[in-house]
Every structure is written in C-alpha cells, then in structure tokens.
C-alpha cells in the first residue's frame, strides 16, 4: 500500500495541457501581469497591490449590494440579510488592508509619489458607485468619470434607482402599515437627509422588536454595514495622515482635511439617531 503522506500528489491530476487549470480559471496570467511600477522604489508594488485588491473587494461588494437591494425590493429579506452581512465583512477585509499599507513610511512613499501624477483613489468609480447605492449621492462627482463613458453610464443609471436605504424605508412603511407620503422627499439625485418621521417609525420597530423582527434585523444589518464602512473611512484618514501628513492629495483634494469631512457623513441617519430615544 502506498503511503500518501510521503507522496501527497498521488491521485491528483498533474497534466493540464488539454484541461482548464486553477490559473486558467482565475485568469492569473492577466491578474499577475497587471502590477507595473513606474519607478524603481521597492514600496510601489505594495501601493499598487493594495489598491488593486481593494478594487477587487469593492467589485464583490457591488455585486452583493445590488443583489441585496433586489432581494429587498422583492421582499426576500433573509437573502438580503446574508448579502448585507457579507458586505460588512468585505469592508472588514478592506479595513485590515490598511494595516499592511501603514508599514510604508513617508520617506518610502515620497520615492514614487511623483510617478502617480494626479491619479488618486478619489477617482475610483467603484467607490463612487458604492456611495451612490448606499445613498450618499452627489451628482457633481460624476464629472470625475466623464472620460470613461462606461463608468459614467453606470453612475447615471444608479442615480435613476432607489438607493439601498430607500428600499429599506419603503419596507419600513409597508411593514408598519403606514402609508408613505408622496412628498417624503426621498430624492434619487442627492444624499439622504434626516427625516424625523422615519426615525419615529424605526423607534416603533426597536421598541416592539419581537413584533417587527424582520424590520428590526434589517435595521441592525444596515447599522452593522455602516459601522464597518465608517471604520474603513477612519482607517483611510489615519493611514493618509501617517504617510503624507497634511499635504494635498495627488488628485488635488485637501487630503486629510477632505477625508475627515467624509467621516461626518451619515448614510442612515435615522438609524443612528433613534438610539438616543430608546
């Protein structure tokens, strides 16, 4: 009898000249050929991979957010809960990635920063799409993407849809048997603004959680998601301040000052403010 512990490859397929391999399936040749530093600085590879992997995670977050919104619209809340949980964990992964980037010192970043030109994460169309889906919609930001017709179209289409939170609010009204006013002001082309009446309805859910368990769980899934999203923003600010201080960003923003303003944004304001009323 053969000792497989001495030959762990026994029984495994070893030739892939005519079959799809792991690398073929994942298109690893294309992925691993996409890191092309423009300088001879050792840390530029870290910078590139950090941002490329972040974009891949955001790609998955978008798939899950779009599916969650569709499930919510169709009343399939258990499925939506699973997807929202996954998105929160994706942002946990994005948070952990900052720890790796923070191993780069200011002097190491300075060696290749000039090679970035005016490119910046501020210009990420996927990040903007995530913000739009979550409800932080600023049409003026679409100007950044006018040079890429496909990206611009995605953002324009998104502005024509209800945000994830709009769908949650619609479920809130219908679940409580309250008619939603037509002038509620849930506009598609601007950030969601705090509405006292919506907070009152969420308060009813929290105060009678057993009676409204599905809405209660939806509220907590949304809070969990924004919690992780806020942590990602905070870690972004901390990392940028640690590496470049208060210099202007490569994309022309005020850098740390701009990022700190982003920390003040509430995606689901009624869900955060209702806590003070319970």
N, C-alpha and C positions, 0 to 999 in steps of 0.2 A: 504494500500500500504506500502511496506517495505521501510524504509529509508536506502538506500545503503551507505550513508555517515557514518552511525553507524555500518554497517556490510559490509565493502568493499570486503570481501571474498565471499559474496553471488554470486552464479553463477559460481564461479571459481572451477575448478577440484581440489579436495583435497586429493584424494587417488591415489597412483601410484604404487600399488603392482603389477599390471599387465601391466603397460604402462611406456614408457620412460619419465623420468623427466628431468628437467633442468640439474641437477647434472650428470645424466646418459649421456646425450648428450655431455656435455663438459668434461666428464671423470674427474670430480672434485676430486674423491677419489684418483686417481693416481697423479693428479697435486698437491694437498694439502698434499700429503704424501711424496713429493719429497724434502722437506726442512728438512735437518737433520744436524744441527750444530754439530761440533766436539768438541766444547768447551762449557763452561758454561757462556761465555761472552754474554751479552744481545744484543750487536750490530751485532753479527754474523748472526742473522736472517735477518737483514736489508741487509747485504752484499750478502747473498745467494739470496734473493728475487730480489734485484737489478739486479743481473747478470742473473738470470733465466728469468725474464721478458724481459731483453734486448735480450736474445737469441730468445724468442718468437717473439718479434718485428722484429728481423733480419730474422726469418723464413718467416714472411709475406713479408718483403722487397724482399727476394729472389724470392718468388712466383711472385710478381709484376714485378720485373726486368726481369725475364725470359719471362714473358708474354709480356712485353713491347718490348723486343728485337725481339720476334717472330712477333709481330704486325708490327714493323718497317720493318722487312725483307719482310713481305707480303704487305707493302705499306699502312697498316691501321693506319695512323698517328693519327687520332682523338682518337682511342682507346689507342694508346701508350701514348698520352699526359695525358689521365686520370690516367693511371698507374704510370707514372713518377711523376705526382703531388702527388699521394698517397705515393710514396716512400719518397718524400721530407717531407711530413707530418709525416711519420713514424720516420724519423730522428729528427723531432721536438719533438716527444714524447721521443725519446732516450735522446735528449738534456735536457728535463725537468727532467728526472730521475736523472741526476747528482745533481740537487738541493736537492733531498732527501738524496743521499749518502753523500753530503757535511755536513749534520748535524752530521756526525760521526767525532769525534776529533781524533788526533793522538794517544792519550793515550788509547782511546777506541778500535782503530784498533789494537794496539800493543797487546792487551789482547788475540787476537785469531790469529794473523798473522802467527805465527809459525805452526799452525794447517793446513795451506794451503799447506805446503810443497813447491814444485816447480810448483804448478798449477798457471796458470795466464791467463788472458783474451787474452794475446798474442797468446795463443794456440787455440783460437776459430776457428774452421774450417768454421763456417758460416760467420764470419767476413772476413776470407781469401777469401771465395767464392765471397762475395760481392765485395771485392777489385779486384778479377780476372775478374768478369763480367764488372766492371766499367773501366777496362783497366790497373790497377796497378798490373802487373803480374811479380812475381819473383819466378821462379821455385824452387829456393833454399829453399824457405819457406815451401815447401811440405814435407821436412824431418820431420817437427814437427808433421806430421799426419801419418807417416808410421806405427804407432802402431794401427791405426784404418783403416782397409782395405777399408771399405765403404766410409769413408771420403776422403781417398786418391784417390779413383776412381773418386769421384765427381770432385775433383780438377783437376785430369788428363784429364777428359773429357772436363772440362771447358777450359783448355789450347788448346784444339783442335777446339774450336769455336771462331768465331769473337766476340770481346767484343761489348758491347753496343755502344761504341763510334765508333768502326769500322763500325758498321751498319749505324750510323749517317753519317759518312764520305762517305760511298757508296751512301747514299741518296743525299748527297750534290753534289757529282759529277754528278750523273744522273739527278738530278733536275735542274742543271745549263746547262745540255747538254754538259758536258766536259768529255772527255774520261779519265778514271782513269789509270795512268801508272801502268804497272805490277810490276815495281820496286819501287813503292811508299814507301816501307819499313814498311808497317803496319804488323809487325811480331806478331804472336799469343803468343809467349813464352817470351815476355819481356814487360816492361812498354812502353806505347806510348810515343814517343819522338816528340818534336815540329817540325812541317813541315811548312816552310814559305808559300809554295804554298797553303796549306789548309787554312791558315789564310787569304790569298788573296781571296779565294773563299768565306769564311764566310763574309769577308768585302763586297763583292758584294751583299750578302744576306741582310746585315744590311743597306746598302746604297740604296737598292731597296726593302724595306720590303714589300710594297704592292704587288709588282710583285711576290715575293717569300715568300708569307705569311706563308705557311706550314713549310718551312725550317727555317724561322725567329722564328716561335713559337717553333719549335724543339730545336733550339739553346738556347732559353730562358728557356725552360723546363730543359735542361741539366745544364745550369748555376745555375738555382734555386736548382736543386738536389745537385750539388757540393757545393753550398753555405751552405746548411744545413749540408752536410757531413763534411765540414771543421769546422763548428761550433761545431759539435759533437766531433771532434778530439781536438779542442781547449779546450772545457769544460773538456774533459778527462785529458788533461795535467794539467789544473788548479786544478782539483779535486785531482789528484795524488800528485801534489806539496803541496797542502794544507794539505793532510793527512800524507804523508810519506817524504815530503821534497825531498832531492836528494839521498835517499837510492836507492840501486839496487832493481829492481823489483823481485817479487817472482819467476818469470820464468827465471831470470838470465840476463835480459836486463839492460841497464843503467838507466832504469826508466824514469824520466822526460827528461833527455837528448835525449833518444831514441824517446820519444813521440814528442818532439819539432822538431826533424828531419822530422817526418811524416807530420808536418804542412807545410813543404816546397813542398810537392808533389802536382803537378797539374795534375788532371785527364784529363781535356780537355783544354790543354794549349792554343790552337789557339783561343778558345772562350774567354779566359780571356785577351790575349794579343791584340786581334783585337780592343778592346775598346780604346786603346791608339792611334789607327789610324783613328778613326771616327771623 
